[in-house]
């Protein structure tokens, strides 16, 4: 196992590593990212990339009723739309 790297400078509260360290310590950096720590990769001290955790979407389908109370429908949602086509055919004022 490689010796622990020396502490790296912080970029806006994020850990910053150089490209060489990122290449040689990628597995360790990915473990840190999985733990929630973002890492900035810099070339010659200039930040060029950022490793951040990927937010995964929970798999599966919500059970029936999971959206109860979240969706509302107007009382007149099924009102006939007789005048809709008349309104759409009326020219708009410039």
C-alpha positions in Angstrom: 0.0 0.0 0.0 1.2 3.5 -0.8 2.2 5.8 2.0 -0.4 8.4 2.9 -0.3 11.5 0.8 0.6 14.7 2.4 -2.3 17.0 3.2 -3.5 18.9 0.1 -4.5 22.5 -0.1 -8.2 23.2 0.1 -10.2 24.9 -2.7 -13.2 26.6 -1.3 -13.5 24.1 1.5 -12.8 21.2 -0.9 -9.8 18.9 -0.9 -7.5 19.7 -3.9 -5.1 17.1 -5.4 -2.8 17.4 -8.4 -3.2 15.3 -11.5 -0.4 13.0 -10.7 -1.8 12.2 -7.2 -5.3 11.8 -8.7 -3.9 9.2 -11.2 -1.9 7.3 -8.6 -4.5 7.5 -5.8 -7.8 7.2 -7.8 -9.2 4.3 -5.8 -8.6 6.1 -2.5 -10.1 9.3 -3.9 -13.2 7.4 -5.0 -13.6 6.0 -1.5 -13.5 9.6 -0.2 -16.1 10.7 -2.8 -18.3 7.7 -1.9 -18.1 8.9 1.8 -19.4 12.3 0.6 -16.2 14.3 0.2 -15.8 16.2 -3.0 -12.3 16.4 -4.4 -10.9 19.1 -6.8 -8.2 18.0 -9.3 -5.7 20.7 -10.3 -3.0 21.0 -12.9 -0.1 23.3 -11.8 -2.3 24.5 -9.0 -5.2 25.5 -11.3 -8.4 23.6 -10.6 -9.6 21.7 -13.7 -12.1 19.1 -12.5 -14.1 18.0 -9.5 -15.0 14.5 -8.3 -18.3 14.6 -6.5 -20.7 11.9 -5.3 -23.3 10.7 -7.8 -26.8 11.1 -6.5 -28.6 7.9 -7.3 -32.3 7.6 -7.9 -33.9 5.0 -5.6 -35.0 2.0 -7.7 -38.5 0.7 -7.7 -42.0 1.9 -8.2 -43.9 3.9 -5.5 -46.8 1.9 -4.0 -50.4 2.8 -4.8 -51.5 5.9 -2.8 -47.9 7.2 -2.3 -48.9 10.5 -3.9 -52.1 10.9 -1.8 -52.6 14.5 -1.0 -49.8 15.7 -3.4 -52.1 15.9 -6.5 -55.2 18.1 -6.7 -57.7 18.6 -9.4 -60.0 21.5 -10.0 -63.7 20.9 -9.4 -64.4 21.8 -13.1 -61.5 19.8 -14.6 -64.0 17.9 -16.8 -66.0 21.0 -17.9 -66.6 21.0 -21.7 -64.1 23.0 -23.7 -66.7 24.4 -26.2 -65.2 27.9 -26.4 -61.5 26.7 -26.5 -61.4 26.5 -30.3 -63.1 29.9 -30.7 -60.5 31.5 -28.4 -57.6 29.8 -30.3 -58.9 31.0 -33.7 -59.2 34.7 -32.6 -56.2 36.7 -33.9 -54.0 38.2 -31.3 -53.5 42.0 -31.1 -50.0 43.2 -32.2 
